[in-house]
Amino acid sequence: MSQKNMSTVCLLGSPRRHCNSDVLAQRFMQQAAVIGAPTQTFALSELNYNGCKNLFRCKNDLDHCGQSDDLTPVLAAIAQAEVLVLASPVYFTSVTGQLKLAIDRFFSFFVPDYPTAERKSRLTSGRHLVFLQTQGEPEERYFDMIGSFSASFSGLGFDHHHLVRASGVRNPGDINSDSSVLKECDVIAAHIHSNS
Ligand SMILES: Cc1cc2nc3c(=O)[nH]c(=O)nc-3n(C[C@H](O)[C@H](O)[C@H](O)COP(=O)(O)O)c2cc1C
């Protein structure tokens, strides 16, 4: 498959729509679409779903998550995606609850013997994870959230990581005064979709 057609799925983690992290995500996804990538965006705050219930059905008798809810088509889309975009504000030093519940469901992508298996994921490797982080506090106050998730996502096959981080953005619209961070979205989208 040519890089131009790399399917790109975005999860919006903020509970408020069209604010700072949504704007970053929209910018990235627009650029990806212009380049020719098929794109799908899911606003998690508009979906009804639970976190992982640790019933282990995805390991014992199914090859996918045993829960059936609004996250089911999202997980199916991610399984096919070559680029996964996660957009989230920092909430109490981590991602939002909405996004964390969804990430926990990615457990279903691991094979049953994942602790010992050489290939731990049901997904193909070589995929891209793009993390779009917004935070109200200045840059020095927090680390890059992608760091705490990087080993897990690499294990799932999302082994190329990219971060765009906007600091000091608190109120709706604040992001629009940071043109450099918006341009970063364009640059990373172009880089991913044009380098094979
Ligand atoms: C519940 C809550 C917790 C937050 N915790 C933090 C935090 O720990 N550090 C920080 O820098 N900003 C924090 N913020 C500010 C948000 O990260 C900031 O407003 C961000 O731009 C919101 O993104 P959004 O506009 O996409 O919703 C918090 C905001 C809320 C509502």
The ligand as a MOL file (V3000), in Angstrom:
LIG
                    3D

  0  0  0     0  0            999 V3000
M  V30 BEGIN CTAB
M  V30 COUNTS 31 33 0 0 0
M  V30 BEGIN ATOM
M  V30 1 C -10.3640 18.2010 35.0260 0
M  V30 2 C -9.2230 18.9970 34.4520 0
M  V30 3 C -7.9380 18.6730 34.8140 0
M  V30 4 C -6.8690 19.3800 34.2770 0
M  V30 5 N -5.6090 19.0530 34.6760 0
M  V30 6 C -4.5670 19.7210 34.1490 0
M  V30 7 C -3.2430 19.3760 34.5340 0
M  V30 8 O -2.9990 18.4980 35.3670 0
M  V30 9 N -2.2140 20.0600 33.9640 0
M  V30 10 C -2.4340 21.0520 33.0190 0
M  V30 11 O -1.4500 21.6270 32.5270 0
M  V30 12 N -3.6850 21.3940 32.6280 0
M  V30 13 C -4.7370 20.7480 33.1670 0
M  V30 14 N -6.0150 21.0700 32.7750 0
M  V30 15 C -6.1820 22.0950 31.7010 0
M  V30 16 C -6.3600 21.4410 30.3130 0
M  V30 17 O -5.3180 20.5470 30.0250 0
M  V30 18 C -6.3800 22.5330 29.2390 0
M  V30 19 O -7.4490 23.4190 29.4850 0
M  V30 20 C -6.5100 21.9460 27.8290 0
M  V30 21 O -6.1850 22.9280 26.8790 0
M  V30 22 C -7.9310 21.4580 27.5640 0
M  V30 23 O -7.9900 20.8790 26.2750 0
M  V30 24 P -9.3220 21.0150 25.3830 0
M  V30 25 O -9.4530 22.4970 25.0960 0
M  V30 26 O -9.0570 20.2120 24.1820 0
M  V30 27 O -10.4560 20.5000 26.1910 0
M  V30 28 C -7.0990 20.4270 33.3370 0
M  V30 29 C -8.4170 20.7400 32.9740 0
M  V30 30 C -9.4680 20.0440 33.5300 0
M  V30 31 C -10.8880 20.4240 33.1480 0
M  V30 END ATOM
M  V30 BEGIN BOND
M  V30 1 1 1 2
M  V30 2 1 2 3
M  V30 3 2 2 30
M  V30 4 2 3 4
M  V30 5 1 4 5
M  V30 6 1 4 28
M  V30 7 2 5 6
M  V30 8 1 6 7
M  V30 9 1 6 13
M  V30 10 2 7 8
M  V30 11 1 7 9
M  V30 12 1 9 10
M  V30 13 2 10 11
M  V30 14 1 10 12
M  V30 15 2 12 13
M  V30 16 1 13 14
M  V30 17 1 14 15
M  V30 18 1 14 28
M  V30 19 1 15 16
M  V30 20 1 16 17
M  V30 21 1 16 18
M  V30 22 1 18 19
M  V30 23 1 18 20
M  V30 24 1 20 21
M  V30 25 1 20 22
M  V30 26 1 22 23
M  V30 27 1 23 24
M  V30 28 2 24 25
M  V30 29 1 24 26
M  V30 30 1 24 27
M  V30 31 2 28 29
M  V30 32 1 29 30
M  V30 33 1 30 31
M  V30 END BOND
M  V30 END CTAB
M  END
